[in-house]
Amino acid sequence: MFVTHSQTLSKKFDLLADAQLRSTNRFNYGNTLLLRSALSYNFNKQHSAALGYAHKGDWEQEATGKVYSPENRIYQQYLFNFKHHRTELALRSRLEQRWVKDDKVNFSQRLRAFVSAQIPFIADTGFTHGLYIGIQNEIFLNVQHKSRVNGSLFDQNRTFGSIGYRWNKKIDSEIGYMYWFQKETSSDYRRNVIQLMITTSF
């Protein structure tokens, strides 16, 4: 479950917030909660930059009970939104400073590159409401202290395809499938994910 919101504060500033709740395999229990926020500065209608903070908590079931692993992040991002005919596209780069607690707190930096498209196919001319197809991909690279993460420059890749409905200019909802490939220290990890996403903007 992924809920994301953008709140206009002024012509130049927006407040960004999102929350994610992830389950274990087959919805046995919720094991990850991610809360993220940022202040975004709009250079114009297409270009913006943001500074934000995120907290991620993981709960893993072990023989002795659930073990909690927290992670704190500060991040900087650049976003470019544009249109091709009625298709809405976005390019985003994000640099994260991560503090991950295991036996001790480990610091590393990660670079993320994201591209997405919303393609209307049963919608009004202005794409203010109607059905659309969503396509996105994001790659993650460890750019500092990779030995403290998985020992590799490449961290993970997430590919997502969805079908969505735009209720109005302020609310989108979609459901889709994500293939999540992640490199681990000992082996590679592959996830097949069903994701429900709600996007609001006021």
FILO-126623 format. One record per residue: residue number from 1; residue in one letter; x, y, z of N, C-alpha, C in turn. Coordinates in pm, whole numbers, plus 50000, padded with zeros to 5 digits. Each point is the difference from the previous one (the first is absolute). Layout:
<pts>
- NUM|A|X|Y|Z|X|Y|Z|X|Y|Z
...
</pts>
This chain:
<pts>
- 1|M|50085|49882|50000|49915|50118|50000|50088|50124|50000
- 2|F|49973|50092|49905|50085|50118|49982|49908|50120|49985
- 3|V|50007|50092|50097|49921|50123|49996|50096|50117|49990
- 4|T|49982|50086|49901|50089|50114|49981|49918|50127|49981
- 5|H|50049|50111|50057|49925|50125|49999|50093|50118|49974
- 6|S|49949|50097|49924|50069|50126|49975|49906|50114|50040
- 7|Q|50048|50087|50088|49918|50111|50050|50064|50132|49958
- 8|T|49928|50079|49922|50051|50131|49957|50001|50096|50119
- 9|L|50116|50058|50028|50012|50100|50105|49999|50141|49943
- 10|S|50062|50014|49882|50003|50129|49929|50035|49969|49855
- 11|K|50019|50104|49921|50036|49979|49860|50134|49930|49987
- 12|K|50089|50019|50095|50135|49945|49992|50023|49877|50087
- 13|F|49918|49979|50103|50029|49892|50094|49884|49901|50011
- 14|D|50037|49871|50006|49905|49891|50026|50052|49916|50116
- 15|L|49907|49942|50073|50034|49902|50103|49969|49862|49944
- 16|L|50098|49910|50002|49984|49865|49948|49996|49901|50117
- 17|A|49914|49900|49990|49993|49897|50104|49953|49870|49937
- 18|D|50055|49889|50047|49948|49870|49958|50022|49898|50110
- 19|A|49917|49895|49996|50008|49891|50096|49984|49869|49926
- 20|Q|50081|49902|50038|49991|49866|49941|49989|49896|50110
- 21|L|49910|49906|49982|49988|49885|50088|50020|49875|49915
- 22|R|50100|49920|50036|50033|49880|49923|49978|49877|50087
- 23|S|49952|49895|49936|49976|49874|50073|50108|49899|49966
- 24|T|50003|49894|50079|50082|49885|49967|49928|49920|49891
- 25|N|50061|49889|49959|49937|49915|49899|49860|49959|50042
- 26|R|49907|50008|49905|49862|49953|50019|49929|50074|50113
- 27|F|50037|50124|50026|49931|50086|50097|50000|49940|50141
- 28|N|50106|49929|50037|50004|49941|50134|49995|50108|50108
- 29|Y|50078|50107|49983|49995|50114|50092|50071|50117|49934
- 30|G|49971|50120|50047|50070|50117|49951|50139|50005|50060
- 31|N|50102|50012|49914|50136|49997|50054|50083|50123|49968
- 32|T|49946|50094|49921|50074|50122|49971|49905|50119|49999
- 33|L|50041|50107|50069|49928|50127|49995|50101|50107|49962
- 34|L|49972|50073|49892|50086|50107|49952|49921|50130|50002
- 35|L|50053|50101|50070|49939|50132|50006|50101|50100|49947
- 36|R|49957|50084|49905|50093|50089|49932|49934|50136|49977
- 37|S|50078|50106|50016|49949|50135|49976|50111|50087|49942
- 38|A|49961|50111|49938|50099|50090|49941|49937|50136|49974
- 39|L|50086|50100|49993|49961|50133|49955|50055|50018|49860
- 40|S|49911|50031|49906|50038|50009|49859|49995|50145|49954
- 41|Y|50102|50040|49923|50004|50134|49939|49978|49987|49851
- 42|N|49903|50073|49948|49965|49994|49859|50070|50110|49922
- 43|F|50090|49960|49911|50064|50098|49912|49898|50053|49898
- 44|N|49916|49909|49952|49887|50032|49913|49904|49881|50006
- 45|K|49907|49990|49904|49900|49893|50005|50059|49862|49969
- 46|Q|50119|49996|49941|50060|49872|49962|50114|49955|50090
- 47|H|50076|50096|50054|50122|49967|50073|49987|50035|50148
- 48|S|50043|49906|50085|49998|50026|50144|50113|49925|50068
- 49|A|50037|50048|50119|50101|49935|50083|49947|49992|50142
- 50|A|50038|49895|50072|49945|49979|50134|50107|49951|50096
- 51|L|49978|50031|50128|50083|49951|50109|49907|49931|50098
- 52|G|50033|49874|50038|49905|49926|50081|50064|49905|50100
- 53|Y|49912|49938|50079|50039|49903|50103|49907|49880|49990
- 54|A|50053|49881|50024|49920|49878|49998|50040|49911|50116
- 55|H|49901|49930|50054|50025|49898|50102|49939|49868|49952
- 56|K|50079|49895|50007|49956|49867|49958|50021|49902|50115
- 57|G|49897|49923|50029|50011|49898|50104|49965|49863|49944
- 58|D|50083|49901|50030|49977|49861|49957|49982|49911|50122
- 59|W|49899|49914|49994|49976|49900|50103|50015|49862|49937
- 60|E|50097|49922|50045|50023|49865|49948|49972|49897|50108
- 61|Q|49924|49897|49963|49967|49895|50095|50117|49902|50012
- 62|E|50051|49985|50121|50106|49903|50028|49954|49907|50111
- 63|A|50083|49904|50033|49962|49898|50099|49968|50063|50135
- 64|T|50071|50108|50033|49980|50065|50130|49889|50105|49996
- 65|G|49941|50022|49883|49896|50102|49986|50034|50096|49888
- 66|K|49925|50109|49992|50024|50099|49895|50118|50090|50036
- 67|V|50088|50020|49901|50117|50086|50018|49980|50126|49919
- 68|Y|50017|50117|50063|49977|50130|49936|50132|50060|49954
- 69|S|50005|50042|49872|50120|50064|49945|49961|50135|49941
- 70|P|50044|50111|50060|49965|50133|49949|50104|50054|49903
- 71|E|49954|50089|49912|50088|50072|49908|49952|50144|49989
- 72|N|50094|50093|50010|49970|50142|49983|50074|50052|49877
- 73|R|49931|50088|49925|50058|50053|49877|49977|50151|49991
- 74|I|50098|50066|49944|49983|50136|49948|50020|49990|49850
- 75|Y|49920|50072|49922|50016|49986|49856|49977|50133|49928
- 76|Q|50061|50007|49880|49983|50114|49911|49952|49945|49865
- 77|Q|49906|50070|49938|49951|49949|49873|49974|50112|49900
- 78|Y|50007|49961|49873|49964|50089|49889|49892|49928|49919
- 79|L|49895|50074|49963|49887|49942|49927|49969|50083|49877
- 80|F|49982|49930|49888|49963|50063|49873|49871|49936|49952
- 81|N|49891|50075|49999|49871|49954|49949|49973|50061|49863
- 82|F|49953|49920|49906|49969|50054|49868|49897|49912|49932
- 83|K|49947|50046|49888|49897|49928|49926|50044|49974|49858
- 84|H|49954|49888|49945|50012|49971|49857|49859|49967|49952
- 85|H|49941|50092|49928|49857|49993|49968|49924|49994|50133
- 86|R|49923|49895|50026|49927|49992|50128|50074|49917|50105
- 87|T|50107|49932|49961|50076|49917|50094|50082|50088|50094
- 88|E|49988|49971|50130|50074|50074|50101|50125|49920|50040
- 89|L|50116|50065|49994|50127|49933|50029|50073|50072|50112
- 90|A|50082|49923|50072|50079|50057|50109|50138|49935|50002
- 91|L|50101|50082|50021|50138|49955|50023|50043|50052|50136
- 92|R|50055|49912|50082|50038|50042|50135|50134|49939|50037
- 93|S|50087|50080|50059|50124|49950|50060|49997|50033|50149
- 94|R|50051|49906|50079|49996|50020|50146|50129|49948|50060
- 95|L|50064|50081|50085|50119|49960|50074|49961|49985|50146
- 96|E|50028|49880|50056|49960|49971|50137|50122|49980|50089
- 97|Q|49998|50062|50117|50096|49970|50106|49927|49909|50098
- 98|R|50052|49878|50019|49929|49897|50076|50076|49963|50128
- 99|W|49927|49991|50110|50051|49949|50125|49919|49876|50036
- 100|V|50060|49882|49979|49930|49873|50019|50054|49933|50127
- 101|K|49908|49968|50092|50041|49937|50126|49993|49849|49987
- 102|D|50115|49937|50022|50007|49853|50010|50060|49971|50136
- 103|D|50119|49943|50006|50070|49991|50129|50045|50138|50044
- 104|K|50028|50085|49900|50032|50140|50024|49938|50082|49888
- 105|V|50008|50131|50009|49944|50087|49896|50104|50017|49889
- 106|N|49964|49963|49877|50089|50011|49885|49952|50110|49907
- 107|F|50093|50085|49956|49968|50109|49908|50042|49963|49859
- 108|S|49913|50031|49902|50033|49984|49859|49918|50100|49920
- 109|Q|50037|50014|49872|49924|50086|49910|49955|49920|49879
- 110|R|49880|50033|49954|49942|49927|49887|49938|50099|49902
- 111|L|50021|49973|49871|49943|50081|49893|49888|49922|49934
- 112|R|49886|50067|49976|49885|49935|49937|49961|50079|49876
- 113|A|49970|49929|49892|49955|50061|49874|49866|49938|49963
- 114|F|49899|50085|49975|49862|49955|49985|49939|50062|49874
- 115|V|49924|49919|49927|49926|50050|49883|49862|49939|50003
- 116|S|49897|50079|49966|49863|49948|50001|49919|50066|49890
- 117|A|49891|49931|49961|49908|50051|49900|49858|49960|50038
- 118|Q|49907|50094|49985|49858|49973|50015|49935|50022|49864
- 119|I|49947|49891|49944|49950|50002|49863|49848|49983|50002
- 120|P|49922|50107|49974|49855|49987|50002|49950|49920|49881
- 121|F|49900|49913|50023|49944|49926|49886|49847|50002|49997
- 122|I|49935|50023|50113|49857|50029|50000|49982|50120|50092
- 123|A|50022|50118|49945|50001|50122|50080|49954|50117|49915
- 124|D|49966|50109|50067|49957|50119|49926|50121|50065|49933
- 125|T|49974|50096|49914|50106|50061|49919|50109|50064|50085
- 126|G|49960|50065|50108|50098|50066|50085|50062|49910|50105
- 127|F|49964|49871|50000|50046|49902|50098|49977|50051|50143
- 128|T|49879|50052|50024|49962|50042|50135|49934|49886|50075
- 129|H|49949|49898|49929|49950|49878|50063|49998|49889|49896
- 130|G|50003|49876|50050|49996|49886|49910|50107|49897|50031
- 131|L|49998|49891|49924|50094|49889|50019|50134|50030|49933
- 132|Y|50107|49947|50060|50134|50016|49942|50085|49878|50033
- 133|I|50107|49984|49926|50102|49898|50026|50121|50070|50060
- 134|G|50055|49944|50106|50120|50054|50062|50118|49908|49978
- 135|I|50114|50058|49964|50124|49926|49980|50111|50076|50072
- 136|Q|50082|49930|50075|50112|50068|50065|50115|49903|50027
- 137|N|50119|50058|50012|50119|49921|50035|50091|50088|50086
- 138|E|50064|49935|50098|50093|50073|50087|50120|49912|50028
- 139|I|50119|50058|49985|50125|49930|50028|50067|50067|50120
- 140|F|50064|49918|50086|50065|50047|50122|50148|49964|49992
- 141|L|50087|50097|50030|50144|49978|49996|50063|50044|50132
- 142|N|50085|49916|50058|50074|50037|50120|50124|50080|49959
- 143|V|50003|50127|50035|50109|50087|49953|50102|50032|50108
- 144|Q|49971|49963|50125|50099|50017|50107|49980|49892|50105
- 145|H|50111|49940|50044|50001|49895|50103|49914|49880|49959
- 146|K|50019|49955|49876|49924|49884|49953|50033|49874|50081
- 147|S|50118|49996|50061|50038|49884|50081|49911|49986|50123
- 148|R|49935|50109|50040|49911|49996|50116|49858|49959|49962
- 149|V|49976|49983|49869|49866|49963|49954|50004|49859|49942
- 150|N|50033|49988|49871|50008|49866|49939|50132|49977|49927
- 151|G|50093|50096|50012|50130|49985|49937|50001|50028|49852
- 152|S|49891|50055|49945|49987|50019|49856|49952|50142|49969
- 153|L|50045|50053|49886|49947|50128|49952|49851|49988|49973
- 154|F|49960|49889|49937|49858|49978|49972|49930|49952|50126
- 155|D|49890|50066|50034|49924|49962|50118|49872|49926|49962
- 156|Q|49914|50065|49919|49874|49936|49962|49936|50070|49880
- 157|N|49900|49932|49944|49920|50057|49892|49854|49959|50022
- 158|R|49910|50097|49979|49856|49975|50017|49929|50042|49871
- 159|T|49929|49905|49941|49922|50026|49879|49853|49978|50034
- 160|F|49916|50099|49964|49860|49999|50043|49909|50034|49883
- 161|G|49894|49922|49984|49896|50027|49902|49864|49995|50068
- 162|S|49910|50093|49964|49873|50009|50071|49889|50048|49909
- 163|I|49878|49983|50049|49884|50064|49939|49940|50092|50106
- 164|G|49969|50123|49960|49954|50098|50096|49877|50075|49954
- 165|Y|49941|50071|50095|49885|50085|49968|50024|50138|50060
- 166|R|49987|50102|49918|50008|50138|50047|49859|50049|50030
- 167|W|49972|50025|50127|49867|50042|50042|49976|50147|49966
- 168|N|50104|50080|50013|49999|50142|49962|50145|50045|49996
- 169|K|50025|50129|49989|50137|50050|49989|50081|49979|50128
- 170|K|49933|49967|50110|50066|49993|50130|50020|49858|50053
- 171|I|49931|49901|49944|50006|49865|50057|50016|49895|49889
- 172|D|50103|49917|50014|50021|49882|49915|50004|49877|50090
- 173|S|49955|49886|49947|50017|49873|50070|50038|49895|49897
- 174|E|50085|49905|50040|50043|49896|49906|50041|49873|50073
- 175|I|49992|49892|49930|50046|49872|50052|50085|49933|49893
- 176|G|50109|49938|50042|50090|49942|49900|50095|49899|50058
- 177|Y|50092|49956|49914|50099|49897|50031|50141|50060|49991
- 178|M|50080|49968|50100|50140|50043|50003|50092|49880|50005
- 179|Y|50102|50002|49913|50109|49903|50009|50118|50071|50066
- 180|W|50041|49950|50115|50099|50066|50084|50122|49909|50009
- 181|F|50110|50044|49938|50125|49923|50002|50100|50073|50089
- 182|Q|50054|49929|50099|50091|50062|50096|50122|49912|50019
- 183|K|50116|50064|49997|50126|49927|50020|50032|49996|50148
- 184|E|50019|49880|50052|50038|49982|50140|50145|49955|50008
- 185|T|50056|50001|50120|50140|49962|50018|50026|49856|49958
- 186|S|49910|49910|50038|50021|49858|49972|49933|49955|49872
- 187|S|49885|50060|49962|49928|49957|49881|49910|50113|49953
- 188|D|49935|49980|49887|49905|50098|49948|49859|49966|50047
- 189|Y|49921|50104|50022|49865|49982|50053|49899|50055|49900
- 190|R|49899|49921|49971|49897|50040|49903|49864|49999|50068
- 191|R|49925|50109|49984|49868|50010|50058|49896|50023|49890
- 192|N|49885|49937|50015|49884|50028|49916|49896|50068|50088
- 193|V|49968|50126|49968|49922|50086|50090|49873|50048|49932
- 194|I|49888|49992|50072|49877|50068|49960|49991|50127|50082
- 195|Q|49983|50113|49933|50000|50129|50070|49875|50081|49968
- 196|L|49938|50052|50104|49891|50096|49987|50055|50137|50031
- 197|M|49976|50097|49912|50056|50134|50015|49892|50106|49989
- 198|I|50002|50097|50090|49908|50114|49998|50084|50127|50000
- 199|T|49974|50088|49905|50076|50125|49986|49903|50117|50010
- 200|T|50031|50095|50088|49918|50119|50016|50086|50125|49987
- 201|S|49938|50107|49955|50069|50129|49985|49900|50112|50021
- 202|F|50028|50083|50098|49909|50111|50033|50076|50132|50011
</pts>
